[in-house]
Amino acid sequence: MADDSAATTDDAFAARLNRLDTTMFDAIPAELTPWDRRSLLACQQVVRRRWSPYRYLEIGSHLGGSLQPHVLDPRCAMAHSIDPRPARQPDARGHRFGYPGNSTDRMLANLAAAGGQTDRIRCYEETSASLDPSTIAPKPHLCFVDGEHTDAAVLADFAFCQRVIAPGGLVVFHDAHIIYNGLDAIVASLDRAGAAYSACHLPDTLFAIELGGGTLLEETAVAQVRRESYRGYLLSLRATDHYRRFANRWLFRAFRKAKARFSRG
Ligand SMILES: C[S@@+](CC[C@H](N)C(=O)[O-])C[C@H]1O[C@@H](n2cnc3c(N)ncnc32)[C@H](O)[C@@H]1O
């Protein structure tokens, strides 16, 4: 009888995941666009089909918004959350972003209220650079990187994921349009090392790296969100349009014109 009800819960959850039901993110606010949510659910779907149970690791959890579909998932055996909980954090866009009241206790309370199995969550209030990789055992299969949005932090976070992830695992980065220089350095380092990997953009702002020679990123669930990649491409370009508008102010245009005239002369 108990087995029957577990199977029903598992089937019901799988059905929601198969239709990329973004209401799974509704209980806790998350800084994710609707297409980010679909893409993350597609990644969860292919990972839990490949490894069951699977383990999840997240760098940067804030209120628990991106953790919620994993702590609700009957096939997620463990979820690691790495977040040093700073009051403010630097960012590649040049501002510092504040996170008032940022705490692990608040996140756990949110996840418990959302019906999540919080006993499966391991929290580390430090950065990936200070955390001992041997603490993360057994190895996770899916890593989501959404901590400090600077190139240096993203490189450190990816290096950590590489050390702790199970062979063939998937690393997904959020806000690729902000941390693109870090991602470029990561791709270059994988190429230099001759590592087997595949990578792609997922709408709207995600960048996925599958380590090893697997085909998770080719599977139907991911393929269907990849087809919508153009949406994320446009959103990402438009997100930086204010820099172009700034560079096209009359003063800069006049300066460029004068410079061109001067070099011709
Ligand atoms: C954008 S929020 C994460 C949002 C969350 N992933 C979601 O979608 O609901 C960024 C989080 O990164 C955390 N953070 C800041 N610096 C960090 C670092 N160096 N390593 C890991 N997390 C960090 C902050 O405390 C904050 O909770």
The ligand as a Tripos MOL2 file, in Angstrom:
@<TRIPOS>MOLECULE
LIG
   27    29     1     0     0
SMALL
NO_CHARGES

@<TRIPOS>ATOM
      1 C1         20.6660   35.5810   -7.4550 C.3       1 LIG1
      2 S1         20.6060   34.9780   -5.8010 S.3       1 LIG1
      3 C2         20.2330   33.2880   -6.0320 C.3       1 LIG1
      4 C3         18.8270   33.0710   -6.4650 C.3       1 LIG1
      5 C4         18.3670   31.6330   -6.4560 C.3       1 LIG1
      6 N1         19.2650   30.7520   -7.1750 N.3       1 LIG1
      7 C5         17.0040   31.5620   -7.0770 C.2       1 LIG1
      8 O1         16.9020   31.4750   -8.3170 O.co2     1 LIG1
      9 O2         16.0350   31.5560   -6.3330 O.co2     1 LIG1
     10 C6         22.3000   34.9730   -5.4150 C.3       1 LIG1
     11 C7         22.6560   34.2750   -4.1140 C.3       1 LIG1
     12 O3         24.0610   34.0710   -4.1660 O.3       1 LIG1
     13 C8         24.5640   34.1740   -2.8610 C.3       1 LIG1
     14 N2         26.0100   34.4440   -2.9400 N.ar      1 LIG1
     15 C9         26.6630   35.6190   -2.8950 C.ar      1 LIG1
     16 N3         27.9900   35.4350   -3.0250 N.ar      1 LIG1
     17 C10        28.1630   34.1080   -3.1720 C.ar      1 LIG1
     18 C11        29.2950   33.2630   -3.3550 C.ar      1 LIG1
     19 N4         30.5230   33.7710   -3.4310 N.pl3     1 LIG1
     20 N5         29.0950   31.9370   -3.4550 N.ar      1 LIG1
     21 C12        27.8410   31.4130   -3.3940 C.ar      1 LIG1
     22 N6         26.7360   32.1460   -3.2250 N.ar      1 LIG1
     23 C13        26.8970   33.4700   -3.1220 C.ar      1 LIG1
     24 C14        23.7310   35.2580   -2.2230 C.3       1 LIG1
     25 O4         23.7290   35.1090   -0.8190 O.3       1 LIG1
     26 C15        22.3650   35.0420   -2.8410 C.3       1 LIG1
     27 O5         21.6000   34.2260   -1.9780 O.3       1 LIG1
@<TRIPOS>BOND
     1     1     2 1
     2     2     3 1
     3     2    10 1
     4     3     4 1
     5     4     5 1
     6     5     6 1
     7     5     7 1
     8     7     8 2
     9     7     9 1
    10    10    11 1
    11    11    12 1
    12    11    26 1
    13    12    13 1
    14    13    14 1
    15    13    24 1
    16    14    15 ar
    17    14    23 ar
    18    15    16 ar
    19    16    17 ar
    20    17    18 ar
    21    17    23 ar
    22    18    19 1
    23    18    20 ar
    24    20    21 ar
    25    21    22 ar
    26    22    23 ar
    27    24    25 1
    28    24    26 1
    29    26    27 1
@<TRIPOS>SUBSTRUCTURE
     1 LIG1         1 GROUP 0 **** ****
